[in-house]
Amino acid sequence: MGRKTHQATLQLRGRLATGVLRLMALLPFQMNRVVGRLIGLLLWQLNGTSRSVTEINLKRCLPELSTEQRDLLARQSLIETGKGMAELGWVWHHPEQALALTNGGNSEFDTALRSGAPVIVLAPHLGCWEVLNFWLAKQAPMHAMFLPSGVQRLDNLVRNSREKIGSTMHPATARGVATLVRALKKGHSLTAILPDQVADRRGGRFADFYKQPAWTGTLSTKLIQQTGAQVFMAFAKRLTDASGYQVIMQPADKDIYSKDIDTSLAALNRAIESLIAEAPTQYLWSYKRFRRAPEGQIKPY
């Protein structure tokens, strides 16, 4: 494939993706949830990669469950994944309506923001990040990162949509990380990071996640050590189809502040597990969390 053909393909993908997102945004909220459920059921019935990865992850992470229990959880998780796919465009195009459907809060978080000291929110692949992003931006000027797709039209849509309420998005590149660190050090007190994204080979270390070695990004722990920020775990939990979202927020495991990076990373993953326990069906079990394996071990996917 030549460069021009490749670029044309990327442009086509960008137009298709943005078109689908705009189409989903036209649906009423409850209908959007119905469509999302149907997408999830289709992912289950197709028995493709999403279902396969989900089943592998659940077997590794929750071996105490029976086969029937894991099958039920896998099916429910894919339904929630479908809802997440459907709601993306709706939330981006209706941020104020999404916030009107959202409730929650945490007194310790409020106190930390009022102190003026740096605050880091760690938000794993759980619930609806787009709603949490808008909710956090309403609390204080907020900085976060996003992973560019390489499709300019789509990347512009993602960035512009997420910045509607006041967030500042930084690309997940070396330059983006540098600007994020500068923002923290200049007194911009609220930063949100996706802590369970599989990092590149230079940006992570193995730490147990559900007693399984998982390549865990060190960005969060390094920022905590450099800034002395107070850390919270959070996600926007989907409520019933007729309702909206509930922001769930917890103080992080105390060992996350350890100067020993391995101790901090272990605490980070324990904190993610604790948050997942609030809504296990809403974790993105179809994410290839264990795609990097320790030397000598077979990759599970």
Phi, psi and omega per residue, in radians:
M1 nan 2.187 3.125
G2 -1.313 2.949 -3.103
R3 -1.087 -0.740 -3.125
K4 -1.127 -0.720 3.120
T5 -1.115 -0.729 3.132
H6 -1.071 -0.791 3.131
Q7 -1.112 -0.687 3.124
A8 -1.117 -0.678 3.115
T9 -1.133 -0.746 3.111
L10 -1.095 -0.716 3.128
Q11 -1.104 -0.716 3.113
L12 -1.111 -0.766 3.096
R13 -1.050 -0.714 3.127
G14 -1.086 -0.765 3.132
R15 -1.137 -0.733 3.128
L16 -1.113 -0.788 -3.112
A17 -1.114 -0.811 -3.134
T18 -1.169 -0.601 3.101
G19 -1.135 -0.761 3.118
V20 -1.115 -0.737 3.136
L21 -1.080 -0.719 3.119
R22 -1.181 -0.647 3.109
L23 -1.118 -0.770 3.128
M24 -1.141 -0.502 3.136
A25 -1.203 -0.364 -3.122
L26 -1.337 -0.331 -3.089
L27 -1.305 2.506 2.966
P28 -1.034 2.696 -3.020
F29 -0.954 -0.855 -3.093
Q30 -1.137 -0.661 3.088
M31 -1.160 -0.631 3.085
N32 -1.035 -0.740 3.106
R33 -1.108 -0.686 3.128
V34 -1.101 -0.799 3.120
V35 -1.090 -0.712 3.104
G36 -1.050 -0.717 3.105
R37 -1.088 -0.738 3.124
L38 -1.117 -0.669 3.085
I39 -1.076 -0.760 3.136
G40 -1.109 -0.741 3.103
L41 -1.111 -0.612 3.094
L42 -1.155 -0.727 3.086
L43 -1.031 -0.649 3.124
W44 -1.221 -0.820 -3.070
Q45 -1.204 -0.588 -3.129
L46 -1.181 -0.415 3.088
N47 0.976 0.760 -3.122
G48 -1.691 -2.653 -3.056
T49 -1.079 -0.752 -3.104
S50 -1.009 -0.797 3.127
R51 -1.192 -0.735 -3.123
S52 -1.060 -0.838 -3.136
V53 -1.130 -0.714 3.102
T54 -1.004 -0.827 -3.111
E55 -1.145 -0.686 3.104
I56 -1.107 -0.817 -3.123
N57 -1.097 -0.739 -3.129
L58 -1.161 -0.647 3.123
K59 -1.161 -0.630 3.122
R60 -1.286 -0.733 -2.983
C61 -1.540 -0.550 -3.070
L62 -2.233 1.069 -3.088
P63 -1.173 -0.299 -3.136
E64 -1.265 -0.279 3.116
L65 -1.346 2.615 3.043
S66 -1.284 2.902 3.108
T67 -1.026 -0.719 3.136
E68 -1.124 -0.718 3.134
Q69 -1.147 -0.716 3.129
R70 -1.174 -0.692 3.110
D71 -1.073 -0.743 3.126
L72 -1.124 -0.776 3.136
L73 -1.128 -0.692 3.126
A74 -1.090 -0.774 -3.140
R75 -1.105 -0.797 3.133
Q76 -1.121 -0.657 3.137
S77 -1.127 -0.724 3.125
L78 -1.188 -0.573 3.033
I79 -1.093 -0.753 3.107
E80 -1.157 -0.623 3.065
T81 -1.071 -0.741 3.091
G82 -1.064 -0.727 3.090
K83 -1.083 -0.696 3.118
G84 -1.098 -0.681 3.101
M85 -1.153 -0.719 -3.095
A86 -1.254 -0.656 -3.022
E87 -1.355 -0.269 -3.039
L88 -0.944 -0.978 -3.122
G89 -1.143 -0.652 -3.127
W90 -1.106 -0.808 -3.134
V91 -1.115 -0.762 -3.139
W92 -1.073 -0.658 -3.084
H93 -1.541 -0.226 -3.126
H94 -2.337 1.009 -3.049
P95 -1.064 -0.705 -3.116
E96 -1.211 -0.646 3.080
Q97 -1.150 -0.693 3.111
A98 -1.094 -0.725 3.128
L99 -1.173 -0.581 3.106
A100 -1.152 -0.394 3.116
L101 -1.652 0.149 -3.033
T102 -2.046 2.360 3.043
N103 -2.345 2.892 -3.135
G104 2.499 -3.134 -3.123
G105 2.739 2.924 -3.121
N106 -2.686 2.133 -3.047
S107 -1.137 -0.648 3.104
E108 -1.126 -0.672 3.100
F109 -1.125 -0.773 3.124
D110 -1.056 -0.747 3.134
T111 -1.109 -0.738 3.139
A112 -1.097 -0.708 3.116
L113 -1.138 -0.731 -3.127
R114 -1.148 -0.428 -3.120
S115 -1.196 -0.379 -3.122
G116 1.475 -0.116 3.113
A117 -1.351 2.771 3.139
P118 -1.078 2.476 3.082
V119 -2.249 2.294 3.087
I120 -2.014 2.248 3.046
V121 -1.867 2.158 3.098
L122 -1.751 2.066 -3.031
A123 -2.151 1.723 -3.117
P124 -1.286 -3.079 3.136
H125 -1.256 1.273 -3.015
L126 -2.554 2.307 3.121
G127 1.139 -2.555 -3.081
C128 -1.941 1.781 3.128
W129 -1.095 -0.634 -3.050
E130 -1.074 -0.706 3.093
V131 -1.188 -0.750 3.127
L132 -1.069 -0.714 3.106
N133 -0.986 -0.850 -3.137
F134 -1.145 -0.711 -3.127
W135 -1.102 -0.759 3.130
L136 -1.133 -0.701 -3.132
A137 -1.123 -0.427 3.067
K138 -1.301 -0.397 -3.090
Q139 -1.467 -0.617 -3.098
A140 -2.938 2.798 3.042
P141 -0.974 2.174 -2.940
M142 -2.138 2.408 3.105
H143 -2.047 2.424 3.141
A144 -2.610 3.007 -3.120
M145 -2.004 2.689 3.009
F146 -2.421 2.654 -3.097
L147 -1.680 1.941 3.129
P148 -1.044 2.464 -3.119
S149 -1.570 -0.293 -3.044
G150 1.613 -0.148 3.081
V151 -1.773 1.849 -2.961
Q152 -1.013 -0.761 -3.120
R153 -1.054 -0.757 -3.137
L154 -1.229 -0.727 3.124
D155 -1.078 -0.695 3.098
N156 -1.104 -0.724 3.126
L157 -1.108 -0.788 -3.141
V158 -1.047 -0.879 -3.073
R159 -1.134 -0.842 -3.122
N160 -1.117 -0.657 -3.131
S161 -1.182 -0.771 -3.088
R162 -1.263 -0.330 -3.132
E163 -1.646 0.104 -3.048
K164 -1.083 -0.664 -3.071
I165 -1.545 -0.302 3.126
G166 2.379 0.020 3.068
S167 -1.205 2.651 2.977
T168 -1.992 2.091 -3.080
M169 -1.707 2.370 3.120
H170 -2.056 2.317 3.124
P171 -1.125 2.565 -3.122
A172 -1.397 1.164 3.101
T173 -2.258 2.997 3.120
A174 -1.019 -0.715 3.111
R175 -1.161 -0.706 3.126
G176 -1.101 -0.733 3.104
V177 -1.093 -0.725 -3.135
A178 -1.069 -0.745 3.137
T179 -1.207 -0.566 3.093
L180 -1.148 -0.754 3.120
V181 -1.102 -0.740 3.124
R182 -1.084 -0.685 3.135
A183 -1.092 -0.741 3.113
L184 -1.083 -0.774 -3.065
K185 -1.280 -0.348 3.134
K186 -1.530 0.042 3.067
G187 1.801 0.036 3.013
H188 -1.308 1.849 -2.769
S189 -1.432 -0.281 -3.007
L190 -2.071 2.158 3.129
T191 -2.321 2.420 3.104
A192 -2.075 2.400 -3.077
I193 -2.362 2.485 3.023
L194 -1.504 1.858 -2.957
P195 -1.508 -0.226 -3.097
D196 -1.907 0.318 2.995
Q197 -1.238 2.315 3.126
V198 -1.219 2.061 -3.072
A199 -1.381 2.939 3.045
D200 -1.272 3.116 -3.004
R201 -1.145 -0.436 -3.124
R202 -1.627 -0.165 -3.006
G203 -1.940 0.346 -3.112
G204 -2.651 3.055 3.051
R205 -2.573 2.794 3.112
F206 -1.392 2.339 3.057
A207 -2.546 2.576 -3.084
D208 -1.157 2.329 3.011
F209 -2.267 1.954 -2.989
Y210 0.936 0.744 3.088
K211 1.154 0.276 3.091
Q212 -2.053 2.386 3.140
P213 -1.162 2.108 -3.117
A214 -2.178 2.338 3.113
W215 -1.207 1.952 -2.968
T216 -1.998 2.214 -3.119
G217 -1.100 2.447 -3.122
T218 -1.648 -0.034 -3.081
L219 -0.994 -0.822 -3.084
S220 -1.042 -0.867 -3.075
T221 -1.161 -0.626 3.120
K222 -1.177 -0.691 3.094
L223 -1.125 -0.696 3.109
I224 -1.064 -0.794 -3.118
Q225 -1.163 -0.648 -3.088
Q226 -1.314 -0.538 -2.995
T227 -1.936 -0.283 -3.058
G228 1.179 0.450 -3.086
A229 -1.183 2.646 2.984
Q230 -1.494 2.452 -2.948
V231 -2.071 2.366 3.072
F232 -2.265 2.586 3.021
M233 -1.758 2.429 -3.084
A234 -2.691 2.705 2.949
F235 -2.760 2.802 3.073
A236 -1.749 1.883 -3.074
K237 -1.417 2.266 3.033
R238 -1.263 2.313 3.080
L239 -1.646 -2.808 -3.120
T240 -1.081 2.877 -3.092
D241 -1.017 -0.449 -3.125
A242 -1.557 -0.081 -3.086
S243 -2.001 -2.932 -3.086
G244 -1.992 -1.892 -2.992
Y245 -2.441 2.676 3.056
Q246 -2.200 2.104 3.090
V247 -1.340 2.084 3.098
I248 -1.822 2.208 -3.102
M249 -2.380 2.348 -3.135
Q250 -2.329 2.491 2.944
P251 -1.081 2.517 -3.116
A252 -1.256 2.783 3.014
D253 -0.918 2.323 -3.042
K254 -1.040 -0.530 -3.113
D255 -1.217 -0.150 3.108
I256 -1.136 -0.355 3.134
Y257 -1.503 -0.012 -3.116
S258 -1.054 2.503 3.069
K259 -1.292 -0.329 3.081
D260 -1.414 2.060 -2.980
I261 -1.144 -0.606 3.136
D262 -1.187 -0.679 3.072
T263 -1.112 -0.732 -3.139
S264 -1.139 -0.754 -3.134
L265 -1.153 -0.665 3.097
A266 -1.096 -0.711 3.113
A267 -1.167 -0.654 3.103
L268 -1.021 -0.851 -3.116
N269 -1.203 -0.584 3.054
R270 -1.114 -0.685 3.139
A271 -1.149 -0.642 3.085
I272 -1.132 -0.753 3.103
E273 -1.037 -0.735 3.131
S274 -1.084 -0.687 3.132
L275 -1.211 -0.714 3.119
I276 -1.037 -0.604 -3.132
A277 -1.051 -0.360 3.107
E278 -1.272 -0.442 -3.130
A279 -2.811 1.248 -3.047
P280 -1.048 -0.484 3.134
T281 -1.258 -0.331 -3.066
Q282 -1.671 0.071 3.021
Y283 -1.386 2.546 -3.110
L284 -1.427 1.311 -3.129
W285 -1.152 -0.255 3.108
S286 -1.431 0.012 3.090
Y287 -1.427 2.355 -3.083
K288 -1.378 1.269 -3.060
R289 -1.141 -0.472 -3.069
F290 -1.911 0.522 -3.070
R291 -1.244 -0.305 2.967
R292 -1.789 2.240 -3.101
A293 -2.055 2.592 3.060
P294 -1.011 2.689 -3.118
E295 -0.981 2.294 3.123
G296 1.625 -0.190 3.114
Q297 -1.768 2.585 -3.123
I298 -1.429 2.356 3.077
K299 -1.185 2.414 -2.992
P300 -1.378 -0.259 -3.028
Y301 -1.817 nan nan
